[in-house]
Amino acid sequence: MRDDFSSSAWADNHSRVSDALHAAIHKVSRVIGDGLARQNAYEFEAPWRSRASATKAGAPRKTA
């Protein structure tokens, strides 16, 4: 088992393994990127996050 990378099977198929691994990583990163973009869009479309009602971080709030 320790010499599997030296075998002829690895030499014959390493490009297919590399391509499959690349495709899997690409799909996962695309799904994660799409999910983060969707989450970002939801955050900035929230009605309670309007720019007019936003306060500066650390600024004291006005109380009536």
C-alpha positions as CSV (number, residue, x, y, z in Angstrom):
1,M,0.0,0.0,0.0
2,R,2.8,2.5,0.7
3,D,4.1,2.3,-2.9
4,D,0.7,2.8,-4.6
5,F,1.8,6.1,-6.0
6,S,4.8,4.4,-7.7
7,S,2.6,1.8,-9.5
8,S,1.6,1.8,-13.1
9,A,-2.1,2.2,-12.2
10,W,-1.3,5.6,-10.7
11,A,0.8,6.6,-13.7
12,D,-2.0,5.7,-16.0
13,N,-4.8,7.4,-14.1
14,H,-3.4,10.3,-12.2
15,S,-4.7,12.9,-14.6
16,R,-8.3,11.5,-14.3
17,V,-8.0,11.6,-10.5
18,S,-6.7,15.1,-10.6
19,D,-9.4,16.3,-12.9
20,A,-12.1,14.7,-10.8
21,L,-10.7,16.3,-7.6
22,H,-10.5,19.7,-9.3
23,A,-14.1,19.4,-10.5
24,A,-15.3,18.4,-7.0
25,I,-13.5,21.3,-5.3
26,H,-14.8,23.7,-8.0
27,K,-18.4,22.6,-7.4
28,V,-18.1,22.9,-3.7
29,S,-16.5,26.4,-3.9
30,R,-19.2,27.5,-6.3
31,V,-22.0,26.4,-4.0
32,I,-20.4,28.0,-1.0
33,G,-19.8,31.2,-3.0
34,D,-23.4,31.3,-4.2
35,G,-24.7,30.7,-0.7
36,L,-22.6,33.5,0.7
37,A,-23.7,35.9,-2.0
38,R,-27.3,35.0,-1.3
39,Q,-26.8,35.6,2.4
40,N,-25.2,38.9,1.8
41,A,-28.1,40.0,-0.5
42,Y,-30.6,39.0,2.2
43,E,-28.7,41.0,4.8
44,F,-28.6,44.2,2.9
45,E,-32.3,43.9,1.7
46,A,-33.6,43.6,5.2
47,P,-36.1,46.4,6.0
48,W,-34.7,47.0,9.5
49,R,-31.2,47.7,8.0
50,S,-32.1,50.9,6.1
51,R,-29.3,53.5,5.9
52,A,-31.6,56.2,7.4
53,S,-32.1,54.3,10.7
54,A,-28.5,53.1,11.0
55,T,-26.5,54.5,13.8
56,K,-22.7,54.8,14.0
57,A,-20.9,52.1,15.8
58,G,-20.1,53.2,19.3
59,A,-22.2,56.3,19.2
60,P,-24.6,56.7,22.1
61,R,-28.2,56.3,21.3
62,K,-30.6,59.2,21.8
63,T,-33.3,58.4,24.4
64,A,-36.5,60.4,24.7
